[in-house]
Amino acid sequence: MSAHAFDTQGMDHCPFMPVFGAPQVMFVRGSGTELWDSQGKRYLDFLCGLAVTSLGHANPAVARAISEQAATLLHVSNLFANPVATEAAVMVNELLQRATGQAGQTFFCNSGAEANECALKLARKFGGRGRHVVVSAFGSFHGRTLAALAATGQPAKHEPFQPMPDGFRHVAWGDLAALEAAIDPSVSAVIIEPVQGEGGVNIAPNGYLEGIRRLCDDRGLLMIIDEVQTGFSRTGRWFGFEHSGVVPDVVTIAKGMGNGFPVGACWARKDVAAVFQPGDHGSTYSGTAIATAAVRAVISEMQRIDAPGLAERQGARLRAGLQAMPKVKQVRGLGLLLAAEFGEGADAKAVYSALLARGVVTNAVTATALRLAPPLTVSDAEIDEMLAILGEVLA
C-alpha cells in the first residue's frame, strides 16, 4: 500500500512509541535535495535526515546497488563470509588508512550508537580490569543506548534513566586543562567529536584535538574520534579529524556512509583491534550484504563526484549567504554542517517552523541556532532558493 493511500483516520491509538513527539509532516517521496509530502507539497531538504542522505534522496547509484543486492543475497550469519562486506571493509580501511597512515580493521553494525558501543567495549578491553573509564566532553552526543548515552555529555538526557552505567567522566568542551585533570590511572580512553553536531555545531577549538592526542600518547590512552555526523565528506574532508591533522586510534562512523540505509562501523588500527577475541563482540546484522552494498556504492559515488570538494565549495556558498543576513550573528561549522546563530532572545524553533511551512526542512539545534546539513550534491540554485526563503522568514 502506498503512503498516499494509507489513512490513519479512525485508528484508536498511534502505532509508534511516543519518543519522537507528534510528526508535523508525512514525507512520501524524495529526489536529490527535494522531498514531497503526502499532500504533494514540495520541500527543500536542508537537514538530510540529520546529515544522513549526503548523496541526496533516491540516489540512483545507491538505489541500484541496494536493489540488485536485494535480488542476490541479503544476509548470511557471521559464521560465513560474504564478498560485499569484505569489499566494503577494504574500502573503509583504505579511506581511513589514507587519512591516518595506519592500517586498521572494521566492525560493521547498524547505527552510530552501536559503533560507539563497540568503541567503548574496545576501550575497556584495551585498558583491562580497573582501567575502564572513558572521558568525553560536555555538549557531546554519542548515542541513545545506555553506554553511549552515559558517554554523552548532556546530563539532562541521563536523568530519566539513572543510575547510568559507571566508568564515564565529562569535562568542559575545549578545555585541555580540565581534560588533563580528569585523567587518572582508571582512564583508558577519550572519546571526542571533531565538531559537536547535536551540541550545537561547535568546532573543536584550534589545538584542542592535537592536545588530546598528546595527552593520550603521554598517558597510554586510546583516542576515539566520533565521526558519526562529521564523517564521509560532510565537513569538506573525508573525516572531520583531517582538518586538525591528528591520527586517532579508533574512529566511529555511520549516517552518511549508508545514505539512508541503516549501517555504522567502528574502525581501529590493527594493534588496537587485536585486543578483541572471538566472542567479545558481535551483532546478528554485522556486515550484511545488503547494508554493505549501500556502503560500497556510497564510497564509490563519493569518490566519483569528489564529495569532499563539493561539501567545501557548496558549504562556502551557503556560509557566505548566511553571513550576509543581518539577523545571523554567527555561522559555525565546516563544509555542509553549519549552524546559523541568531543570538540572545531569538527563537530558532519559530524560525524552523516558519521555514517548514514555506517548504524548507532544517532543525533548531539549540534555542537560538538553526542547523543546516543539505546533501553534498545540493545545487547553487537550491542554496540560493533556501537563502531567499530564510531571508523572508527572518524579515
C-alpha positions, 0 to 999 in steps of 0.5 A: 500500500502506498503512503498516499493511500494509507489513512490513519483516520479512525485508528484508536491509538498511534502505532509508534512509541511516543519518543519522537513527539507528534510528526508535523509532516508525512514525507512520501517521496524524495529526489536529490535535495527535494522531498514531497509530502503526502499532500504533494507539497514540495520541500527543500531538504536542508537537514538530510535526515540529520546529515544522513542522505549526503548523496541526496534522496533516491540516489540512483547509484545507491538505489541500484546497488541496494536493489540488485543486492536485494535480488542476490543475497541479503544476509548470511550469519557471521559464521560465513563470509560474504564478498560485499562486506569484505569489499566494503571493509577494504574500502573503509580501511583504505579511506581511513588508512589514507587519512591516518597512515595506519592500517586498521580493521572494521566492525560493521553494525547498524547505527552510530550508537552501536559503533560507539558501543563497540568503541567503548567495549574496545576501550575497556578491553584495551585498558583491562580490569580497573582501567575502564573509564572513558572521558568525553566532553560536555555538549557531546552526543554519542548515542541513545543506548545506555553506554553511549548515552552515559558517554554523552555529555548532556546530563539532562538526557541521563536523568530519566534513566539513572543510575547510568552505567559507571566508568564515564567522566565529562569535562568542559568542551575545549578545555585541555586543562580540565581534560588533563585533570580528569585523567587518572590511572582508571582512564583508558580512553577519550572519546571526542567529536571533531565538531559537536553536531547535536551540541550545537555545531561547535568546532573543536577549538584550534589545538584542542584535538592535537592536545588530546592526542598528546595527552593520550600518547603521554598517558597510554590512552586510546583516542576515539574520534566520533565521526558519526555526523562529521564523517564521509565528506560532510565537513569538506574532508573525508573525516572531520579529524583531517582538518586538525591533522591528528591520527586517532586510534579508533574512529566511529562512523555511520549516517552518511556512509549508508545514505539512508540505509541503516549501517555504522562501523567502528574502525581501529588500527590493527594493534588496537583491534587485536585486543578483541577475541572471538566472542567479545563482540558481535551483532546478528546484522554485522556486515550484511550484504545488503547494508554493505552494498549501500556502503560500497556504492556510497564510497564509490559515488563519493569518490566519483563526484569528489564529495569532499570538494563539493561539501567545501565549495557548496558549504562556502556558498551557503556560509557566505549567504548566511553571513550576509543576513543581518539577523545571523550573528554567527555561522559555525561549522565546516563544509555542509554542517553549519549552524546559523546563530541568531543570538540572545532572545531569538527563537530558532524553533519559530524560525524552523517552523516558519521555514517548514511551512514555506517548504524548507526542512532544517532543525533548531539545534539549540534555542537560538541556532538553526542547523543546516546539513543539505546533501553534498550534491545540493545545487547553487540554485537550491542554496540560493532558493533556501537563502531567499526563503530564510531571508523572508522568514527572518524579515 
